[in-house]
Amino acid sequence: MSLEIRNGVTLHIERLGETGSPVVMLHGLFVGSMASWYFTAAPALAKKHRVLLFDLRGHGKSERAPSGYDVPTMTADLEAVAGEFSADDKLTLVGHSYGAVIALSYAMLHPQRVQKLVIVDAPLPVSRLEELNTFTGKNPSEMLAALPADLATTLSQKGRQARRLAEALRFLATETTLLADLRHAEDIEDGALAALTCSTFCIYGSRSSCLPVGERLAKKIPNARLKIIDGGHFLPAEAPTALAHAIAEAVDG
């Protein structure tokens, strides 16, 4: 475990693998952390790649920042983290949900740096994400209860970990600009999507409210591919094995 200051905030960063091209993985908001990847897709990828994971600001063991949850600021966080790789290294970015939106934003800003982009159930625009309502106007216990049944049951059985998560949810929902930043997040125009040149793989849940977004991305991004797997929006928790296989296929296929 390493706590390092990047873009003015202390981030929890983990590195796996010693050789191969770099892969940077970003998790989703609220119930997500680098553990979403550390215990699922990352170990297999690390056999062939240098894999970098980090807790987004306000999540996991990273700093509980009161602000900076907008796409431009969090894209700058990613830029600061990925900056440890050589300019000659072409990155593969893997992101789930809001993490995928950040990865997409980075790829549009730095097309020369990104070789592959793996988008897992990205919501566009974020402000229309139905699952966002799960965290609006509710207390932490209600937030946990409103999650998909399997995920909520798993979290509720973890005792101290569940209590820590409930406290983290309370902080993010009541003491940060996160919800306001999400509500004001803008869509990405079709022209910007059409300008993407990296190989793009879109992985979406069959029961996710975001599936139409995946269909749009596959249509607008040149040479993008869409893979649909059984599950909802929270694929790293709902379908970890299927998702890990799909990500490995996207990265190394």
Residue pairs with C-beta under 8 A, 6 or more apart in sequence:
1 12
1 14
1 61
2 12
2 13
2 14
2 15
3 10
3 11
3 12
3 13
3 61
4 10
4 11
4 13
5 11
6 13
6 77
6 80
6 81
7 73
7 76
7 77
7 79
7 80
9 57
9 62
9 63
9 65
9 68
9 77
10 62
10 63
11 54
11 55
11 56
11 57
11 62
11 63
11 77
11 81
12 34
12 54
12 55
12 60
12 61
12 62
13 52
13 53
13 54
13 81
14 34
14 38
14 52
14 53
14 54
15 50
15 51
15 52
15 53
16 38
16 42
16 43
16 45
16 46
16 50
16 51
16 52
16 53
17 45
17 46
17 47
17 48
17 49
17 50
17 51
18 50
19 48
19 49
19 50
20 48
20 49
20 50
21 49
21 50
21 89
21 90
21 91
21 92
21 115
22 49
22 50
22 51
22 52
22 82
22 85
22 89
22 91
22 92
23 45
23 49
23 50
23 51
23 52
23 91
23 92
23 93
23 94
23 251
24 51
24 52
24 53
24 78
24 81
24 82
24 91
24 92
24 93
24 94
24 103
25 34
25 37
25 41
25 42
25 51
25 52
25 53
25 93
25 94
25 95
25 99
26 54
26 56
26 78
26 93
26 94
26 95
26 96
26 99
26 100
26 102
26 103
27 33
27 34
27 35
27 36
27 37
27 55
27 56
27 59
27 95
27 96
27 97
27 99
27 236
28 36
28 96
28 97
28 98
28 99
28 100
28 234
28 236
29 56
29 59
29 97
29 98
29 99
29 172
29 178
29 182
30 135
30 143
30 169
30 172
31 147
31 151
31 155
31 165
31 169
31 234
31 237
32 56
32 59
32 96
32 97
32 99
32 236
33 55
33 59
33 60
33 61
34 53
34 54
34 55
34 60
35 60
36 96
36 236
36 237
37 53
37 94
37 236
38 53
39 240
40 236
40 240
40 241
40 243
40 244
41 94
41 240
41 243
41 244
41 247
41 248
42 51
42 53
44 244
44 248
45 51
45 247
45 248
45 251
48 252
49 92
49 251
50 85
52 81
52 82
52 84
52 85
54 62
54 81
55 61
55 62
56 62
56 74
56 77
56 98
56 99
57 63
57 65
57 68
57 69
57 74
57 77
58 64
58 65
58 69
58 168
58 171
58 172
58 176
58 178
59 168
59 172
64 171
64 175
64 176
65 176
66 175
66 176
66 177
67 176
67 177
68 74
68 77
68 177
69 176
69 177
69 178
69 181
69 182
70 177
70 181
70 184
70 185
71 101
71 102
71 105
71 126
71 185
72 105
74 98
74 102
75 102
75 105
75 106
75 109
77 102
78 93
78 102
78 103
78 106
79 106
79 109
79 110
82 91
82 106
82 113
85 91
87 113
90 113
90 114
90 115
91 113
91 114
91 115
92 114
92 115
92 116
92 117
92 118
92 251
93 103
93 106
93 107
93 114
93 116
93 117
93 118
94 103
94 118
94 120
94 247
94 251
95 101
95 102
95 103
95 104
95 118
95 119
95 120
95 122
96 120
96 121
96 235
96 236
97 120
97 121
97 122
97 123
97 129
97 233
98 122
98 123
98 126
98 182
99 120
100 119
100 120
100 121
100 122
101 122
101 123
101 124
101 126
101 185
103 117
103 118
103 119
104 117
104 119
104 122
104 188
105 188
106 113
106 114
107 114
107 117
107 196
107 198
108 188
108 192
108 195
108 196
111 195
111 196
111 197
111 198
114 198
115 198
115 199
116 198
116 199
116 200
116 201
116 250
116 251
117 196
117 198
117 199
117 200
117 201
118 200
118 201
118 203
118 247
118 250
118 251
119 200
119 201
119 202
119 203
119 214
119 217
120 203
120 204
120 235
120 236
120 243
120 247
121 203
121 204
121 205
121 208
121 210
121 214
121 233
121 235
122 202
122 210
122 213
122 214
122 217
123 129
123 131
123 132
123 209
123 210
123 213
123 233
124 187
124 188
124 213
124 216
124 217
125 185
125 186
125 187
125 188
126 132
126 182
126 185
127 182
127 183
127 184
127 185
129 182
129 209
129 210
129 233
130 209
131 209
131 233
131 234
132 179
132 182
134 143
134 146
134 147
135 143
135 169
135 172
135 173
135 179
136 179
138 146
138 173
139 170
140 166
140 167
140 169
140 170
140 173
141 166
143 166
143 169
143 173
144 152
144 155
144 156
144 162
144 165
144 166
144 169
145 152
146 152
147 155
147 234
148 232
148 234
148 237
148 238
150 237
150 238
151 234
151 237
151 238
154 237
155 161
155 162
155 165
156 162
172 178
173 179
190 220
193 217
193 220
193 221
194 220
194 221
194 222
196 221
196 222
196 224
197 222
199 223
200 217
200 221
200 223
200 224
200 225
201 224
201 225
201 227
201 250
202 214
202 217
202 218
202 221
202 224
202 225
202 226
202 227
203 214
203 226
203 227
203 228
203 229
203 235
203 243
203 246
203 247
203 250
204 210
204 211
204 213
204 214
204 226
204 227
204 228
204 229
205 211
205 228
205 229
205 230
205 231
205 232
205 233
205 235
205 238
205 239
206 228
206 229
206 230
206 231
207 230
207 231
207 232
208 231
208 232
208 233
208 235
209 233
210 233
211 228
214 226
214 228
215 226
217 224
217 226
218 224
218 225
218 226
225 250
227 246
227 249
227 250
229 235
229 239
229 242
229 243
229 246
230 239
230 242
231 238
231 239
231 242
231 243
232 238
235 242
235 243
236 243
